[in-house]
Amino acid sequence: MLLGAHVSIAGSIANAPQRGKDMGCEAIQIFTKNQRQWKVKEMGAEEAESFKKNLSKFGIESTVAHASYLVNLGSGKEELYKKSLESFAEEGKRCDALGVKHLVFHPGTNEDEKEGIKNISNALNKAIENTKTIFLLETTAGQGSSIGYKLEHLASIMDWVEHKKRVGACLDTCHMYSAGYDIKGNYEKVVESIEGNIGIERVKVIHLNDSKNPLGSRIDRHEHIGKGSLGIESFRTLVNDKRWANLPGILETPGGEEDYRRNLGILKGLRVEK
């Protein structure tokens, strides 16, 4: 597994690869824009080219983007759905410009799961038309009316997408454990469920986060590696599982760059083969 963390794009997206290198990242995750605003600042061709050059310069082996948290493709509210789809499609285009292959996103929320799943699938079909990006549905913890806390949700969305190769999954360890998937106590059963519902080959990214809350809590609260209810041995299993060998394993643990550096050191120390 290629180990890394979510990296700030403050100042310029082109700065992210060096920040990642300084933290000890082999892979990085970025936002393509300010994730707290709908408005998108235009990204020039020079900035995009500098980003790509710096990936090579600082030895970043894999890069993934994460969509804005404002996006809710499951929404049944027309205005929010329209704004979300426009923002989502634009982020796909920005990924294309940056040479970033995968865009992770939270599927969305809707009290009517069937409607939400259909809305998300329709949005993906529309976004795919104008981009080259592969869109990755992230597993969720199941707070509120969020969709994606069951692997069956992801499978249903994927089934509705016309271009199957343009959609995949991002597994979040905290979210899955909180949703009731016992990564700690019954790891192989969880992997079997992943294979049976969506297929191992469709998993493209793993978010490596411990959980502040217990199994099945349906609460999304990340914790430092080994400090939460998942525990250190869960991550030893994950980083050494050859089925995930070439995937980026991305930290989204609390704190800043020093915390990421420390957590990365812990993960690297768990590797059997270094």
C-alpha positions in Angstrom: 0.0 0.0 0.0 1.2 3.5 -0.9 0.9 5.5 2.3 0.0 9.2 2.5 -2.3 11.8 3.8 -4.7 14.6 2.8 -2.6 17.6 1.9 -3.4 21.3 2.0 -3.5 23.3 -1.3 -3.1 26.6 0.5 -1.3 29.2 -1.7 -1.4 27.0 -4.8 -2.3 23.4 -5.8 1.3 23.3 -7.1 2.6 23.4 -3.5 0.8 20.2 -2.4 3.4 17.7 -3.7 6.2 19.2 -1.6 4.0 19.4 1.4 3.3 15.7 1.0 7.0 14.9 0.6 7.8 16.9 3.7 5.3 14.8 5.7 6.7 11.5 4.3 3.9 10.8 1.9 4.2 8.3 -0.9 0.6 9.2 -2.0 -1.5 12.4 -1.4 -5.1 13.4 -1.5 -6.1 17.0 -2.3 -9.1 19.2 -2.8 -9.1 20.8 -6.3 -10.5 24.0 -4.9 -11.7 25.6 -1.6 -14.0 22.9 -0.4 -16.1 25.3 1.8 -17.2 27.5 -1.1 -19.4 26.8 -4.1 -17.6 29.5 -6.1 -14.6 28.1 -8.0 -11.4 30.1 -8.5 -10.1 29.6 -12.0 -7.0 27.4 -12.2 -4.5 28.4 -14.9 -2.7 26.0 -17.2 0.6 27.0 -15.7 -0.5 26.1 -12.1 -1.7 22.7 -13.3 1.5 22.0 -15.1 3.6 23.0 -12.1 1.5 20.6 -10.0 2.2 17.7 -12.4 6.0 18.5 -12.5 6.2 18.7 -8.7 4.5 15.3 -8.3 7.5 13.8 -10.2 10.1 16.1 -8.6 9.0 15.2 -5.0 8.4 11.5 -5.7 4.7 11.3 -5.1 3.6 8.0 -6.6 -0.1 8.4 -6.5 -2.6 11.3 -6.2 -6.3 11.3 -5.6 -8.7 14.3 -5.2 -11.6 14.6 -2.8 -14.8 16.5 -3.8 -16.2 19.4 -1.7 -18.2 18.4 1.3 -20.9 20.9 0.1 -21.8 18.5 -2.7 -25.0 16.4 -2.1 -25.8 14.4 -5.2 -28.5 12.5 -3.3 -30.5 15.5 -2.5 -34.2 15.7 -3.4 -34.1 19.5 -3.3 -33.9 20.8 -6.8 -31.7 23.8 -6.2 -29.1 22.0 -4.0 -29.0 19.0 -6.4 -28.4 21.3 -9.4 -25.6 23.3 -7.6 -24.1 20.0 -6.4 -24.1 18.5 -9.9 -22.5 21.6 -11.5 -19.8 21.7 -8.8 -19.1 18.0 -9.0 -18.8 18.1 -12.8 -16.4 21.0 -12.6 -14.2 19.2 -10.1 -14.0 16.3 -12.5 -12.8 18.7 -15.2 -10.2 20.1 -12.8 -9.0 16.6 -12.1 -8.5 16.1 -15.8 -6.5 19.3 -16.0 -4.3 18.2 -13.1 -3.8 14.7 -14.4 -5.6 13.2 -11.3 -7.3 10.0 -12.2 -9.7 9.5 -9.2 -12.1 11.8 -7.5 -13.5 10.6 -4.2 -16.9 11.9 -3.0 -19.4 11.3 -0.3 -22.5 9.8 -2.0 -25.0 12.2 -0.4 -28.0 12.3 1.9 -31.7 11.7 1.4 -34.3 10.4 3.9 -35.6 8.3 0.9 -32.7 6.0 0.2 -34.1 4.8 -3.1 -34.6 8.4 -4.4 -31.1 9.3 -3.2 -29.5 6.3 -4.9 -31.2 7.1 -8.1 -30.2 10.8 -7.9 -26.6 9.9 -7.3 -26.5 7.5 -10.2 -28.1 10.1 -12.6 -25.6 12.7 -11.5 -22.7 10.3 -12.2 -24.1 9.6 -15.6 -24.2 13.3 -16.4 -20.7 14.1 -14.9 -19.1 11.2 -16.8 -20.2 12.7 -20.2 -17.8 15.6 -20.0 -14.8 14.3 -18.1 -12.2 11.5 -18.1 -12.3 11.2 -14.3 -13.0 7.9 -12.4 -15.5 8.8 -9.6 -15.1 6.9 -6.3 -18.0 6.5 -4.0 -16.8 6.7 -0.4 -18.3 4.4 2.3 -20.0 6.4 5.0 -20.6 5.9 8.7 -24.4 6.1 8.4 -25.0 9.3 10.4 -28.4 10.9 9.8 -29.8 10.2 6.3 -26.4 9.6 4.6 -26.2 7.0 1.9 -23.3 4.7 1.5 -23.1 3.0 4.9 -24.1 -0.2 3.3 -22.0 -1.7 0.5 -25.3 -2.6 -1.1 -25.9 1.1 -1.6 -22.6 1.5 -3.5 -23.5 -1.6 -5.6 -26.9 -0.2 -6.5 -25.5 3.1 -7.6 -22.8 1.4 -9.7 -25.5 -0.8 -11.3 -27.3 2.4 -12.5 -24.2 3.9 -14.0 -23.9 3.3 -17.7 -20.1 3.4 -18.0 -19.1 0.9 -15.4 -15.3 1.5 -15.7 -15.8 5.2 -14.7 -17.0 4.5 -11.2 -15.3 2.8 -8.2 -15.1 2.8 -4.4 -13.1 4.4 -1.7 -13.2 2.5 1.6 -12.9 4.5 4.8 -11.9 2.3 7.8 -13.5 4.6 10.4 -16.7 4.9 8.4 -17.0 1.2 7.8 -16.3 0.2 11.4 -18.8 2.7 12.6 -21.4 1.4 10.1 -21.0 -2.1 11.5 -18.4 -3.7 9.3 -16.1 -5.5 11.8 -12.7 -4.8 10.3 -11.1 -5.5 13.7 -12.8 -8.8 14.7 -13.8 -10.3 11.4 -11.6 -8.8 8.7 -12.0 -11.6 6.1 -15.7 -11.5 6.4 -15.6 -7.8 5.6 -13.4 -8.4 2.6 -15.8 -11.1 1.4 -18.6 -8.6 1.6 -16.6 -6.1 -0.4 -15.9 -8.7 -3.0 -19.5 -10.0 -3.1 -21.1 -6.5 -3.4 -18.8 -4.4 -5.5 -15.7 -6.4 -6.3 -12.1 -6.0 -5.0 -11.0 -4.6 -8.3 -13.3 -1.6 -8.0 -11.7 -0.4 -4.8 -9.2 2.3 -5.8 -8.4 4.1 -2.5 -8.5 3.4 1.2 -8.9 6.1 3.9 -6.9 4.9 6.9 -8.6 6.4 10.0 -9.1 5.0 13.5 -12.5 5.5 15.0 -13.4 7.4 18.2 -16.6 5.4 18.5 -17.3 1.7 18.8 -18.5 -0.8 16.1 -21.9 0.0 14.7 -22.1 3.4 16.4 -23.1 5.1 13.1 -21.0 8.1 14.2 -18.3 9.6 12.0 -15.4 10.7 14.3 -11.9 10.0 13.1 -9.1 9.1 15.6 -5.3 8.8 15.4 -3.9 5.4 14.3 -4.0 3.0 17.2 -5.7 5.4 19.6 -9.3 4.5 18.7 -11.6 1.5 18.8 -10.1 -0.1 15.7 -6.7 -0.4 17.3 -3.2 -0.8 15.9 -3.5 -4.5 14.8 -6.3 -3.6 12.4 -4.0 -1.3 10.5 -1.2 -3.9 10.6 -3.5 -6.2 8.8 -4.6 -3.6 6.2 -1.2 -2.3 5.2 0.2 -5.8 4.7 -2.8 -7.2 2.8 -1.5 -7.9 -0.7 -4.9 -7.3 -2.2 -4.4 -3.6 -1.4 -0.7 -3.5 -2.3 -0.8 -0.9 -5.1 -3.6 1.3 -3.6 -3.1 4.7 -2.0 -3.8 4.5 1.8 -4.7 8.0 2.8 -4.8 9.4 6.3 -7.6 11.9 7.4 -6.8 11.8 11.1 -7.2 14.8 13.4 -4.7 17.6 13.7 -2.2 19.1 11.3 1.0 18.1 9.4 2.9 17.0 12.5 0.1 14.6 13.4 0.1 13.2 9.8 3.9 12.8 10.0 3.6 10.9 13.2 0.7 8.7 12.0 2.5 7.9 8.8 5.5 6.8 10.8 3.3 4.4 12.7 1.8 3.0 9.6 5.2 2.5 7.9 6.4 0.8 11.0 3.7 -1.8 10.6 4.9 -3.0 7.3 6.3 -6.5 7.2 8.2 -5.8 4.1 9.8 -2.3 3.9 
